[in-house]
């Protein structure tokens, strides 16, 4: 039975403009905006427009009333160094803007919002300003547990200086999360794993986990066969967990794999790769950098590899690829928060040897690969349809009294 919700006036606040749709963070926020608008809500979007990800807001203006404030969040050596002497970690302070604060205060004073949704815990920087100037319900959309990303990077890193810095960052961000989580009227984590974390820090705060989803109108199954004996990796190459995944795959896995399958090639794509990755040369590897179409890239190559050992939240790129009917090999952390069935909907390999063996197995077993592809699409159709998920948001908003 279809639910009916009273239309609301909603302000989404983001630390960058959620466009173009070239990484999981942008995609996750964009579709919340789109689906809220499609359900008849009046959506306003206030975004920091960062120098690194600068974009015109025009593509979003058909869905929401958009306000942007320019900011330069470039990481500097001085910022990293002085970050040790501040209570709020440098990674968070980079998003501090007096102009943005003034724009936000002006909006909440002049517009009567039912819901103000902060897209990420870093935006709790502005929570007190909202509280001072309006009585709207303020919701945190927790796309991940930020401190966990840096804690896992510290555990994986062999560079002692980086390890120490990542540990310091993880501790500071956790303190910020723990201090601010109870101040929200509600929290919507993206996975149940993350929900348990926020329940510990904000046990009295209403909470409901809702994953990011798929708009199936824009995810058609491919009608051409991919190139045989090919692997691919796709993800933002400015995100450190993805960078580390590339090095692991290229330096650890590919040399062993090529001894067993010398004809295999690995194709890597993603936005803003660091120069070190662009300069990386290895047998069997092709670095594509930014590609015009993620769909075309995924459809061109046979097996998607997502070897993540750090990060948090939900990897929306995996769910997207499943919607395209891809056979995916990932790690336990890569599939964290996506409750699919290993060896049915997806394949898991956590060590170099297991990854090599799993790739060889799929390359030699067409029936296994086809079954994974078919089951992947069925799984996301059943669990990740935005038409259904957006009603979880609306129902949660209604529950906040």
Backbone torsions as a table, in degrees:
resi	resn	phi	psi	omega
1	UNK	NA	129.1	-176.9
2	UNK	-73.1	132.4	179.7
3	UNK	-86.1	151.0	176.7
4	UNK	-119.8	132.7	-177.8
5	UNK	-123.9	141.7	175.2
6	UNK	-68.8	127.0	-179.7
7	UNK	-56.2	142.5	-177.1
8	UNK	-122.2	160.0	172.5
9	UNK	-100.5	116.7	-169.3
10	UNK	-124.9	134.1	173.1
11	UNK	-109.9	119.8	170.6
12	UNK	-97.1	134.2	178.7
13	UNK	-118.8	125.7	-174.6
14	UNK	-130.2	152.5	-179.3
15	UNK	-89.8	4.1	166.7
16	UNK	-162.7	158.6	-179.4
17	UNK	-66.9	125.5	-175.5
18	UNK	-78.4	58.5	179.0
19	UNK	-166.0	144.3	2.0
20	UNK	-75.3	173.0	-174.7
21	UNK	-87.3	66.9	-175.5
22	UNK	-119.4	11.7	169.2
23	UNK	-155.3	164.8	-174.1
24	UNK	-61.2	-36.5	179.9
25	UNK	-62.7	-49.3	178.1
26	UNK	-61.2	-44.3	-177.7
27	UNK	-62.9	-44.0	-178.6
28	UNK	-61.2	-43.2	-179.1
29	UNK	-74.1	-42.0	-178.7
30	UNK	-54.7	-45.5	-175.9
31	UNK	-75.0	-25.4	170.9
32	UNK	-62.7	-47.8	178.1
33	UNK	-57.6	-49.9	-176.8
34	UNK	-60.7	-46.6	-175.0
35	UNK	-74.0	-35.2	175.0
36	UNK	-60.9	-42.5	178.9
37	UNK	-65.5	-41.2	-179.2
38	UNK	-64.3	-26.4	178.7
39	UNK	-84.5	7.2	173.6
40	UNK	93.5	7.6	178.1
41	UNK	-82.9	151.0	174.9
42	UNK	-90.8	109.6	-172.7
43	UNK	-106.2	130.0	172.0
44	UNK	-114.0	141.9	-176.9
45	UNK	-128.3	117.5	176.8
46	UNK	-111.0	118.8	-173.9
47	UNK	-131.0	138.9	162.8
48	UNK	-70.5	131.9	178.1
49	UNK	-106.6	96.0	-170.2
50	UNK	-75.7	151.6	178.3
51	UNK	-57.9	-39.9	-176.4
52	UNK	-70.5	-33.7	-176.7
53	UNK	-118.3	31.2	-172.9
54	UNK	-62.0	136.5	179.4
55	UNK	-156.4	152.4	174.3
56	UNK	-66.9	140.1	178.2
57	UNK	-78.7	-4.7	-172.9
58	UNK	-54.5	-41.6	179.8
59	UNK	-60.2	-17.0	-177.9
60	UNK	-98.7	-9.4	-170.5
61	UNK	-74.4	-13.6	175.2
62	UNK	-78.6	-15.0	-177.0
63	UNK	-106.2	-29.8	-171.6
64	UNK	-150.0	161.5	168.8
65	UNK	-84.2	117.8	-168.0
66	UNK	-108.3	134.6	175.1
67	UNK	-126.4	134.2	179.4
68	UNK	-130.2	151.7	174.4
69	UNK	-131.5	125.7	-179.7
70	UNK	-71.9	144.1	178.6
71	UNK	-154.7	147.8	174.3
72	UNK	-106.9	109.0	-178.7
73	UNK	-104.6	19.7	-178.5
74	UNK	-55.5	130.6	177.4
75	UNK	-71.9	130.2	178.5
76	UNK	-120.0	154.4	177.5
77	UNK	-60.9	-39.0	178.4
78	UNK	-64.6	-40.5	178.8
79	UNK	-63.1	-42.1	178.3
80	UNK	-64.2	-44.7	-177.8
81	UNK	-63.6	-48.7	-178.0
82	UNK	-72.9	-16.1	-180.0
83	UNK	-59.0	-23.2	179.3
84	UNK	-69.1	-15.1	-173.2
85	UNK	-107.5	8.1	179.9
86	UNK	-114.6	149.0	176.7
87	UNK	-68.4	-43.1	179.2
88	UNK	-87.7	124.8	-176.6
89	UNK	-58.8	151.2	-178.8
90	UNK	-57.3	-38.9	-179.5
91	UNK	-57.8	-29.0	178.8
92	UNK	-88.3	-44.4	-177.4
93	UNK	-60.7	-23.5	178.4
94	UNK	-57.7	-23.5	-176.5
95	UNK	-97.0	13.5	177.0
96	UNK	-81.6	127.6	-179.3
97	UNK	-148.0	122.0	177.9
98	UNK	-64.5	-38.8	179.7
99	UNK	-65.0	-41.3	178.3
100	UNK	-64.3	-42.5	178.6
101	UNK	-59.5	-44.9	179.9
102	UNK	-64.8	-39.8	178.7
103	UNK	-65.0	-41.8	178.8
104	UNK	-64.0	-46.6	179.5
105	UNK	-60.4	-44.0	179.0
106	UNK	-60.5	-41.8	179.8
107	UNK	-64.1	-48.8	-174.5
108	UNK	-71.9	-22.5	177.0
109	UNK	-79.2	-32.9	-173.4
110	UNK	-99.0	-21.4	179.7
111	UNK	-110.4	139.2	-178.9
112	UNK	-96.3	85.0	-176.7
113	UNK	-81.6	138.1	172.0
114	UNK	-76.3	-41.9	-176.7
115	UNK	-133.1	135.0	168.6
116	UNK	-117.3	118.9	-176.0
117	UNK	-111.5	117.6	177.0
118	UNK	-90.5	121.0	-175.5
119	UNK	-89.2	78.3	179.6
120	UNK	119.1	143.3	-172.5
121	UNK	-69.1	-23.7	179.1
122	UNK	-58.0	-29.4	-177.6
123	UNK	-74.2	-3.3	171.3
124	UNK	-62.5	-11.1	170.1
125	UNK	-50.3	-30.8	-172.8
126	UNK	-107.8	8.3	-173.8
127	UNK	-65.2	-41.9	-179.3
128	UNK	-64.8	-34.9	177.9
129	UNK	-63.7	-39.5	177.6
130	UNK	-64.5	-46.8	-177.5
131	UNK	-60.4	-36.1	-177.7
132	UNK	-68.5	-25.2	-168.1
133	UNK	-120.2	1.5	175.8
134	UNK	-161.3	168.6	179.7
135	UNK	-111.0	15.7	-179.2
136	UNK	-62.5	151.7	172.8
137	UNK	-73.8	131.4	-177.4
138	UNK	-112.4	122.7	-174.6
139	UNK	-115.2	138.4	172.2
140	UNK	-97.8	121.2	167.8
141	UNK	-92.4	104.4	-176.2
142	UNK	-90.8	99.9	-177.3
143	UNK	-73.7	-18.5	175.3
144	UNK	-167.7	178.9	170.5
145	UNK	-99.5	102.9	-169.4
146	UNK	-59.7	-41.9	-175.8
147	UNK	-65.4	-28.4	-178.1
148	UNK	-66.3	-33.7	178.3
149	UNK	-58.1	-49.8	-175.9
150	UNK	-74.2	-31.8	175.4
151	UNK	-63.6	-42.0	178.8
152	UNK	-70.0	-37.2	175.4
153	UNK	-61.5	-40.1	177.6
154	UNK	-61.6	-43.0	-178.6
155	UNK	-65.2	-33.1	-176.7
156	UNK	-84.6	-20.8	-169.8
157	UNK	-84.9	135.5	179.1
158	UNK	-93.8	-14.1	177.3
159	UNK	-75.8	117.9	-172.1
160	UNK	-64.6	-37.2	178.8
161	UNK	-66.4	-45.8	178.1
162	UNK	-64.1	-41.3	179.9
163	UNK	-58.4	-44.6	-179.3
164	UNK	-66.1	-41.8	-179.4
165	UNK	-66.4	-44.3	-179.8
166	UNK	-62.8	-37.3	177.4
167	UNK	-65.1	-43.3	177.9
168	UNK	-60.9	-43.9	-179.9
169	UNK	-64.1	-44.6	-179.8
170	UNK	-59.7	-43.8	-179.2
171	UNK	-64.7	-43.8	-179.5
172	UNK	-65.5	-40.5	-180.0
173	UNK	-68.6	-38.1	177.9
174	UNK	-63.0	-40.1	177.4
175	UNK	-62.7	-39.1	178.2
176	UNK	-66.0	-43.8	178.0
177	UNK	-61.9	-46.5	-177.3
178	UNK	-64.7	-37.1	-179.4
179	UNK	-70.3	-37.5	-171.3
180	UNK	-96.5	-25.6	-177.8
181	UNK	-54.2	-42.2	-178.8
182	UNK	-69.6	-11.1	-176.4
183	UNK	-82.8	-11.6	-179.7
184	UNK	-83.2	156.5	174.7
185	UNK	-80.2	-20.4	178.8
186	UNK	-166.4	154.5	179.2
187	UNK	-130.4	133.6	177.0
188	UNK	-120.2	88.2	175.4
189	UNK	-70.3	160.6	-176.8
190	UNK	-87.6	-17.3	177.0
191	UNK	-138.0	160.7	177.4
192	UNK	-69.8	-30.1	175.6
193	UNK	-60.7	-46.5	178.0
194	UNK	-66.6	-34.6	179.5
195	UNK	-59.4	-39.5	179.7
196	UNK	-63.0	-36.0	177.3
197	UNK	-63.4	-48.0	-177.9
198	UNK	-70.6	-28.8	175.7
199	UNK	-63.3	-35.7	178.9
200	UNK	-67.6	-37.8	-175.6
201	UNK	-89.1	-22.2	-179.2
202	UNK	-139.1	66.0	-172.9
203	UNK	-64.2	-22.1	-178.4
204	UNK	-94.8	-5.0	-175.6
205	UNK	-87.7	128.2	175.4
206	UNK	-54.5	138.7	-172.5
207	UNK	-148.5	141.1	176.2
208	UNK	-150.1	124.5	178.4
209	UNK	-83.4	131.2	177.4
210	UNK	-137.2	119.2	-178.6
211	UNK	-71.5	164.5	167.1
212	UNK	-73.0	154.3	-172.7
213	UNK	-127.0	-166.6	-176.6
214	UNK	-127.3	132.9	170.7
215	UNK	-92.9	99.3	-169.8
216	UNK	-68.2	-10.9	176.6
217	UNK	-68.4	-18.5	-179.0
218	UNK	-116.9	19.2	178.9
219	UNK	-127.5	67.5	178.6
220	UNK	-73.5	150.1	174.4
221	UNK	-71.4	146.3	-178.5
222	UNK	-67.2	151.2	178.1
223	UNK	-113.8	8.9	175.8
224	UNK	-128.5	151.1	-178.7
225	UNK	-78.4	141.8	177.1
226	UNK	-74.1	167.5	176.0
227	UNK	-68.2	134.1	-177.6
228	UNK	-74.2	156.9	178.0
229	UNK	59.2	36.2	-179.7
230	UNK	-125.0	144.2	173.6
231	UNK	-119.3	156.0	175.6
232	UNK	-143.1	154.5	172.4
233	UNK	-130.1	136.2	-177.1
234	UNK	-141.5	126.4	177.7
235	UNK	171.6	163.0	-180.0
236	UNK	-59.4	121.3	-177.8
237	UNK	-92.8	13.9	168.5
238	UNK	-99.9	-4.9	179.0
239	UNK	-92.5	121.3	-170.4
240	UNK	-58.1	-40.4	177.4
241	UNK	-58.2	-35.7	177.4
242	UNK	-70.5	-37.9	177.5
243	UNK	-61.3	-45.8	179.6
244	UNK	-64.6	-34.7	177.2
245	UNK	-63.3	-40.0	178.8
246	UNK	-62.9	-48.2	-179.9
247	UNK	-59.9	-42.4	179.4
248	UNK	-60.7	-44.4	-178.0
249	UNK	-67.6	-44.5	-176.0
250	UNK	-73.5	-43.3	-173.0
251	UNK	-88.9	-29.7	-175.5
252	UNK	-102.3	-45.1	-171.9
253	UNK	-86.2	-49.0	-172.0
254	UNK	-59.2	-41.2	178.8
255	UNK	-57.9	-40.3	178.6
256	UNK	-72.9	-39.1	-178.8
257	UNK	-64.5	-41.4	-176.9
258	UNK	-66.7	-23.6	175.3
259	UNK	-67.9	-31.1	-180.0
260	UNK	-93.4	-33.2	-177.6
261	UNK	-135.3	78.0	-173.9
262	UNK	-64.8	-16.0	-178.5
263	UNK	-88.1	-5.9	-176.3
264	UNK	-73.1	141.5	173.8
265	UNK	-126.1	147.1	179.5
266	UNK	-114.0	122.2	-177.2
267	UNK	-111.4	126.8	-173.5
268	UNK	-119.9	129.4	-179.7
269	UNK	-138.2	151.3	177.0
270	UNK	164.3	159.6	-175.7
271	UNK	-79.5	150.7	172.2
272	UNK	51.1	51.2	175.9
273	UNK	-65.9	139.7	175.9
274	UNK	-65.8	158.4	-177.7
275	UNK	-58.1	-34.3	180.0
276	UNK	-59.7	-35.3	177.2
277	UNK	-75.5	-39.3	178.1
278	UNK	-62.0	-31.5	-179.5
279	UNK	-84.9	-9.1	-176.1
280	UNK	-67.4	127.0	178.2
281	UNK	-122.1	129.3	179.0
282	UNK	-156.0	149.3	179.9
283	UNK	-61.8	133.4	176.0
284	UNK	82.1	-1.8	-176.4
285	UNK	-105.3	137.7	173.9
286	UNK	-125.5	120.6	178.9
287	UNK	-96.1	115.7	-177.8
288	UNK	-94.4	-22.1	-174.6
289	UNK	67.3	-144.5	179.9
290	UNK	-72.0	133.1	177.1
291	UNK	-114.8	152.5	-177.3
292	UNK	-68.2	-34.3	-175.7
293	UNK	-137.5	115.3	176.4
294	UNK	-62.7	-38.6	-179.6
295	UNK	-61.7	-46.8	-179.6
296	UNK	-63.8	-39.8	178.6
297	UNK	-62.2	-49.1	-179.5
298	UNK	-62.2	-37.8	-178.3
299	UNK	-74.2	-19.6	-178.0
300	UNK	-78.3	-33.1	-174.0
301	UNK	-113.8	157.9	-161.4
302	UNK	-81.6	-55.0	-172.1
303	UNK	-120.5	131.9	178.1
304	UNK	-92.9	128.4	179.1
305	UNK	-109.7	128.0	179.6
306	UNK	-130.6	78.9	-173.3
307	UNK	-91.0	69.7	-177.3
308	UNK	-88.7	136.7	176.7
309	UNK	-123.0	1.0	173.5
310	UNK	-144.9	-179.5	-173.6
311	UNK	109.1	178.3	-178.4
312	UNK	-159.4	173.3	179.8
313	UNK	76.9	-143.1	-175.7
314	UNK	-126.1	132.2	179.8
315	UNK	-84.2	95.3	-176.9
316	UNK	-63.2	-29.2	178.5
317	UNK	-60.9	-31.5	176.9
318	UNK	-68.4	-44.5	179.1
319	UNK	-63.5	-40.7	176.5
320	UNK	-59.4	-46.9	-178.6
321	UNK	-65.0	-35.3	175.6
322	UNK	-63.9	-36.0	177.7
323	UNK	-63.9	-29.4	176.1
324	UNK	-82.7	-0.4	179.4
325	UNK	75.4	38.9	179.7
326	UNK	-88.7	147.2	166.6
327	UNK	-83.8	122.0	-173.5
328	UNK	-120.9	134.5	170.2
329	UNK	-115.1	121.6	-177.7
330	UNK	-135.7	-171.2	177.5
331	UNK	-107.2	173.1	177.8
332	UNK	-61.4	-38.1	177.6
333	UNK	-71.3	-36.7	178.8
334	UNK	-59.2	-37.8	-176.4
335	UNK	-94.8	2.1	-179.3
336	UNK	-55.1	130.6	179.1
337	UNK	85.9	-7.3	176.6
338	UNK	-110.3	104.8	-167.4
339	UNK	-87.4	59.1	175.5
340	UNK	-93.4	172.6	-174.4
341	UNK	-102.1	116.5	177.3
342	UNK	-57.8	144.2	-179.0
343	UNK	70.3	1.4	173.7
344	UNK	-119.5	-56.8	-178.2
345	UNK	-98.2	-22.1	-172.7
346	UNK	-159.3	164.0	179.3
347	UNK	-120.2	142.9	-174.3
348	UNK	-120.3	134.6	174.8
349	UNK	-146.8	120.7	-173.0
350	UNK	-107.0	-8.1	178.5
351	UNK	-124.4	165.2	178.9
352	UNK	-58.2	-47.0	-177.2
353	UNK	-64.0	-42.3	179.3
354	UNK	-65.6	-37.5	179.1
355	UNK	-65.3	-44.8	178.2
356	UNK	-60.2	-48.1	-178.2
357	UNK	-63.2	-39.7	-178.5
358	UNK	-67.9	-41.3	178.4
359	UNK	-62.4	-46.0	179.2
360	UNK	-60.2	-42.7	-179.4
361	UNK	-60.2	-45.5	-179.0
362	UNK	-67.5	-41.1	-179.8
363	UNK	-63.2	-26.5	-177.1
364	UNK	-99.7	-4.6	-175.2
365	UNK	-129.3	89.4	-178.9
366	UNK	-61.9	-36.2	-178.1
367	UNK	-65.4	-42.4	176.8
368	UNK	-59.3	-47.5	-177.8
369	UNK	-61.0	-45.7	-179.0
370	UNK	-63.9	-38.6	178.6
371	UNK	-64.0	-42.8	178.0
372	UNK	-62.2	-43.7	-179.7
373	UNK	-60.0	-48.1	-178.4
374	UNK	-65.8	-43.4	-178.3
375	UNK	-68.2	-33.4	179.2
376	UNK	-60.9	-47.3	-179.6
377	UNK	-63.9	-44.2	-179.7
378	UNK	-61.1	-42.2	-178.9
379	UNK	-59.4	-49.6	-176.9
380	UNK	-70.9	-30.6	176.0
381	UNK	-62.1	-35.6	-176.9
382	UNK	-81.5	-29.7	-169.7
383	UNK	-113.1	-19.7	-167.3
384	UNK	-131.0	35.2	178.1
385	UNK	-83.6	118.6	-178.1
386	UNK	-59.1	-30.2	179.1
387	UNK	-58.0	-34.0	178.7
388	UNK	-86.4	-44.6	-174.0
389	UNK	-63.9	-35.6	-177.4
390	UNK	-64.4	-27.1	176.7
391	UNK	-69.0	-24.6	174.5
392	UNK	-66.6	-39.0	175.1
393	UNK	-61.6	-50.3	-175.7
394	UNK	-63.6	-38.7	177.1
395	UNK	-65.1	-39.2	178.1
396	UNK	-66.5	-42.5	176.9
397	UNK	-57.2	-43.2	-179.1
398	UNK	-63.2	-27.8	-176.6
399	UNK	-78.6	-12.3	-178.4
400	UNK	-84.4	106.3	-176.5
401	UNK	-107.0	NA	NA
